[in-house]
Amino acid sequence: MLVSSSTPKAGIALRSLLLVDDDTPFRLRLQAMLSRKGFDVTAIGSLAEARREAAQMKPDYAVVDMRLEDGNGLELVAELRAMSSSVRIVMLTGYGNLATAVAAVKAGAIDYLAKPADPEDIVRALSAGFGEHAEAPVEPMSADRVRWEHIQRIFELCEHNASETARRLKMHRRTLQRILAKNSPA
């Protein structure tokens, strides 16, 4: 699904950004936030659609999810880098490990962030100067918050089915229900 949000302000050239993530609620939230930060966001939910759109728009920036329903975001990172050596790409993943982080950077990403990534961290990574790394977050999410966000994401992907979510997370259903009943940790 292609969604573009152009709200140009008088006299200000927006920076084109291709957002590729198959998690629709996350993609829409991130699109809204990045639009407020001055990016002209084109939000895409699949690798095939992203390839077509990237060839036409030649984005200045890209935020790409590692695992998409129809392929691997690493392929798109390499293709975007081949289209333009100046494109700034941030790779997102809910399945982070060192090997994929190295692969993302080798393919041309400037940063690699684990989901749920704080939108401010994404903007900092995109805005860092060439050859610079984004500064470390001042207030990173706590481990409890990251765990809670991950559980909420899987619960949403399982269409709010607690039994299926518990099975996928390899946890007891009652334990999951207790976690879901609590408010998010700070």
C-alpha positions in Angstrom: 0.0 0.0 0.0 1.5 3.3 -1.1 0.8 6.3 1.0 2.5 9.6 0.5 2.1 12.6 2.7 3.2 15.9 1.2 2.6 18.9 3.3 5.1 21.3 2.0 5.6 24.5 3.9 6.1 27.7 1.9 9.7 28.1 0.8 10.9 24.8 2.4 12.0 21.9 0.2 11.0 18.7 1.9 13.4 15.8 2.0 12.1 12.7 0.2 12.0 9.6 2.3 11.0 6.1 1.4 9.5 4.1 4.4 9.3 0.4 3.9 7.7 -1.7 6.6 5.0 -4.4 6.4 3.7 -3.7 9.9 0.9 -1.3 9.0 0.2 0.3 12.4 3.9 0.9 13.0 4.4 2.2 9.4 1.5 4.7 9.8 2.7 6.0 13.2 6.3 6.4 11.9 5.1 8.0 8.7 3.1 10.7 10.6 6.0 11.4 12.9 8.6 11.7 10.1 6.2 13.9 8.2 6.1 16.3 11.2 9.9 16.3 11.2 10.0 17.7 7.6 10.3 14.6 5.5 8.1 14.0 2.4 7.3 10.4 3.3 6.2 7.7 0.9 5.1 4.7 2.9 5.2 1.2 1.3 4.3 -2.2 2.7 6.1 -4.5 0.4 9.5 -5.1 -1.2 8.1 -5.2 -4.8 6.2 -2.0 -4.4 9.3 -0.3 -2.8 11.5 -1.2 -5.7 9.0 0.3 -8.2 8.6 3.5 -6.2 12.3 3.9 -5.4 13.2 3.7 -9.2 10.8 6.6 -9.8 11.4 8.8 -6.8 15.1 8.3 -6.1 14.7 9.1 -2.4 17.1 11.2 -0.3 16.4 9.0 2.7 15.1 5.5 3.4 13.9 3.6 6.4 13.7 -0.1 5.6 12.5 -3.0 7.7 14.8 -6.1 7.5 12.1 -8.8 7.1 9.2 -8.1 4.8 6.5 -10.4 3.8 7.8 -10.7 0.2 11.5 -10.6 0.8 14.5 -9.2 2.7 15.0 -5.5 3.1 18.8 -5.9 2.7 18.2 -6.4 -1.0 16.5 -3.0 -1.2 19.3 -1.3 0.8 21.9 -2.5 -1.8 19.6 -1.4 -4.7 19.0 2.0 -3.2 22.7 2.5 -2.6 23.4 1.5 -6.3 20.8 4.1 -7.4 22.4 6.9 -5.4 25.6 7.0 -3.3 24.2 9.8 -1.2 20.9 8.2 -0.1 20.8 7.9 3.8 19.4 4.5 4.8 18.4 3.3 8.3 17.6 -0.5 8.6 15.0 -1.5 11.2 14.4 -5.0 12.5 12.5 -6.8 15.2 15.0 -9.7 14.9 18.3 -8.0 15.6 21.6 -9.7 15.8 25.2 -8.8 15.1 25.4 -10.7 11.8 22.5 -8.9 10.3 23.7 -5.5 11.6 27.0 -6.0 9.8 25.3 -7.1 6.6 23.1 -4.0 6.7 26.0 -1.7 7.1 28.0 -3.5 4.3 24.9 -3.2 2.0 24.9 0.5 2.6 22.8 1.3 5.6 24.2 4.1 7.8 22.5 2.7 10.9 20.8 -0.3 12.2 18.0 0.0 14.9 16.1 -2.7 16.7 12.3 -2.4 16.7 10.5 -0.8 18.3 12.8 2.0 17.4 12.1 5.4 18.9 11.2 7.8 16.0 13.6 10.4 17.5 16.5 7.9 17.2 15.6 7.3 13.5 15.6 11.1 12.8 19.0 11.4 14.6 20.4 8.6 12.5 19.1 10.1 9.3 20.4 13.6 10.2 23.9 12.6 11.3 26.6 14.0 9.0 28.3 11.8 6.5 30.9 9.7 8.2 29.4 10.5 11.6 27.3 8.2 13.8 24.1 9.3 15.4 24.7 10.2 19.0 23.5 7.7 21.6 20.0 8.3 22.9 19.8 10.5 26.0 17.0 8.3 27.5 17.0 4.9 25.8 14.0 2.6 26.4 14.4 0.3 29.4 14.8 -3.4 28.8 11.3 -3.9 30.4 9.8 -1.4 27.9 11.5 -3.0 24.9 10.2 -6.4 26.0 6.7 -5.0 26.5 6.7 -3.3 23.1 7.9 -6.5 21.4 5.1 -8.5 23.1 2.5 -5.8 22.1 3.8 -6.0 18.5 3.5 -9.8 18.3 0.1 -9.6 20.0 -1.1 -7.1 17.3 0.4 -9.3 14.5 -1.5 -12.3 15.9 -4.7 -10.3 15.7 -5.1 -10.0 19.5 -5.1 -13.8 19.9 -3.5 -14.5 23.3 -3.1 -18.2 22.7 -1.3 -17.7 19.4 0.8 -14.9 20.7 1.9 -17.1 23.7 2.8 -19.9 21.4 4.9 -17.7 19.2 6.7 -16.1 22.1 7.1 -19.5 23.8 5.6 -18.4 27.0 2.7 -19.6 29.1 -0.7 -18.0 28.1 -1.5 -16.9 31.7 1.9 -15.2 32.0 1.2 -13.4 28.7 -2.2 -12.3 29.9 -0.7 -10.9 33.1 1.8 -8.9 31.0 -0.9 -7.7 28.7 -3.1 -6.5 31.6 -0.3 -4.2 32.9 0.4 -0.7 31.7 3.5 -0.1 29.7 6.7 0.2 31.8 8.6 3.5 31.7 
